[in-house]
Amino acid sequence: MVALVCAVNISASVCLWAADEVTQWVDPRIGTQNGGNVIVGPSLPFGMVKPGPDTGASDQNSGYSFGEPIVGFSQVHVSGTGGGAKYGNILVQPTTGPLEISGIGSPPQNEDVKLGYYGVTLKRYGVRVELTTAARASLYRFSFPAGQEAHLLFDVGHCLVSGVSFGEGQKVVASTVQVLSAREVAGSSTLMGGWNQQTRPFTVFFYAVADSAAGSLGTWKLGQSYPGVKSQSSQSGDDAEAGAWLDWGAKHPDVIRLKIGISFVSVAQAKTHAGEIRGFDFERTRAAAVGAWAAAFSTVRVDGATPDQARMFYTALYHLMLMPVDHTGENPLWTSAAPNYDDFYALWDTFRVSHPLLTLVAQPREVEIVRSLVDICEHDGFLPDARSGNCNGRTQGGSDADIVIADAYVKHLPGIDWAAAYSAVVKDAEIPPADQFKEGRGGLADWKELGYCCIEGVDRPGSKTMEYAQNDFSIAEVAAGLGHTNDAAKYFKRAGQWQNLWDKNYSEGGFTGFMRPRHRDGTWKRDFTAMQGCSWNGDSFYEANSWTYSFYVPHDVAGLIAKMGGHDIFAKRLDAFFDVPGRFDVGDEPFFLTPYLYIWAGRYDRTAECVHDILAKSFSSKPGGLPGNDDSGAMSAWYACSALGFYPNAGQAVYLLGSPIFPAATFKLAHGRQFTIKAVGVSPTNIYITGAYLNGRPFTTAWIRHGDIMAGGTLLLQMGSHPSAWPEGPPPP
């Protein structure tokens, strides 16, 4: 039972929650609408199997679009992603009445979505479908209406298909299916393409077993059904369409249970994974899933939250831990003692806040993820900026695994081979890739020789120049720590090359000096405005504009302030960035750090106001409560950190203080200590930190070091309705 406690002050009675069990606050519907693309079906933390409904034309990245007909339930999905879809494999659909193998979608009815559970009635068939999951196997409970023929169809030629029109479509190139018995079906689906434009095929294997024997069976291929035939295979020339069915007839059990093991290695391994689910115990399996999430959430607790705040916060943590996916033991390409993670989709989104947050709330996982990145480089050639289907691609900007590795290094994460990690990041900095869309740094020769990425040399030259500077700063940090003095000096120098895009004479919106792409001969991009942005093949700034990227120097904000003319002008320019529509895009990651930049200019108060405003206006507990794609949990991670009252500067061991919304938050740290943030007097109007104490001593900076957090203790923040003289101390390093 949940204990609801009412805290009464002079103006209002606000119901707060206090309970040991926090899993009840997760609402998997948040982010499933408004382009959030979050999965609606169940998953374990970093779980490989993510079963859920595929709807309509199967052209949603998560498979799901609210209210559209359900065409079936596939076992593997990604969550929160944009661009072309990935996965949506091994589709199962219950039907009644005369057997049909196509056009079998049904309107949904009475959806029920909870942590570790999805339920829906297929209106066309009167079948209640319920599903839960283990890490590598899914479990279904089908309640069929009496007196009607009951069928289960397995479509192994199915996949999600968004992105076809812009070259990011998926295609099944081969499929096999075999009915092993009246209870068992197995097979595989081999695919190419998707968002990462994968050219190396990958295969999803499955083994499905029901708890009761069917009366008859059959298979199909290319729209032709074959009753009694137990196997089919299909190649890309046939559109790779194949499937099977089990038929219980009209005298079926009221409830039929089905579990499906998944593997990227073999049917035999998929069968082993089906054994993760003991028998067909649905309630036990769902309870185990909820228990796994309870353990994952046990490292951070917020107190004094309203029910709505609790739903948003713990759902944000849930989103954070959906991806990347733990494929350890499931690598078909090489054998290694290292962990194996896949579906980095993409590090360009997640390096900024997701990985630093995991370092605090799930440090053993973050260690495994970093080890996996290094292992991928050792065996597959390069660190990924994105990776899915066991294949690198695509690179959105810089080589951002460099920053993930540096973040782990400066925060002293244990168990990582730092020599191997350093070799991996240096390869990014020195070796041009064969395919710059897939991995590595495009335009690397120009970056090294000209000091910037030029328009003629590479697409997205503006944003890549800015990001390469941060990448090289991160490498320099690791080099310095490992004693590679000459390398450190070289990469620190390269980290200053962002200045080569600073056009000190260009004016717009009342401000002079902007980042501006350049040609190889050094001349500036013509027909330029600071509002220009681009996508993959553009000649400016990726998914942002010069207004955004002119603030993007996370490793040298002091130098940037000097370029812009000092603290006052810098703060006014930030005001203009946030106040004029179109300059600021809350739905894209390059903005993430920007509200916190006021701190360097001595205007912490504006950071508090901006963060508070964004939290209130851009996020909610509704199904459409995210500002666009969740981007593999990156948007949710920004919300979670900002709600807690701090934000990491990725690749550096510091956190910037903002405007907490909770009276208290406690972290259980990896080594057994605890760190608590107490915001005394916080309310919707008391948004400013007016004083602070760390373990009882005055704390005068609007930033805190990672080491201070890991040492344990309490950061007490006094909150007020108006700014004060705090912080009196220096700006962040």
Secondary structure, DSSP 4 states (H G I P E B T S, - for coil): -PEEEEEE-SS-EEEEEE-S--GGG--TTTTSSTT-----S---TT-S---EEEETTS-STTS--TTSPEEEEESB---S--SS----BSEEEEEESS--SSS--B-EEEEEEETTEEEEEETTTTEEEEEEE-SSEEEEEEEPPTTS-EEEEEETT----TTGGGT--EEEEEEEEEE-SSSEEEEEEEEEETTTTEEEEEEEEEEEEESS--SEEEEEETTEEEET--EEEEEGGGTT-EEEEEEEESS--SEEEEEEEEESS-HHHHHHHHTTS-TT-HHHHHHHHHHHHHHHHTTEEEES--HHHHHHHHHHHHHHTT-SEE-TT--SS---SS--EE-B--HHHHTTTHHHHHHHH-HHHHHHHHHHHHHHHHHHSS--SSEETTEE----SS-THHHHHHHHHHTT-SS--HHHHHHHHHHHHH---S-TTTSS-TTHHHHHHTSS--TTT-SSHHHHHHHHHHHHHHHHHHHHHHT-HHHHHHHHHHGGGGGGGEEEEEEETTEEEEE--B-TTSPBPSS--TT--B-TT-SS-BTS-HHHHTT--TT-HHHHHHHHTSHHHHHHHHHHHHHSBTTB-TTSGGGTTGGGGGGGGT-HHHHHHHHHHHHHHH--SSTT-SSS--TTTHHHHHHHHHHHTEEE-TTSSEEEE----SSEEEEE-TTS-EEEEEEET--SS--EEEEEEETTEE---SEEEHHHHHT-EEEEEEEESS--S---SPPP-
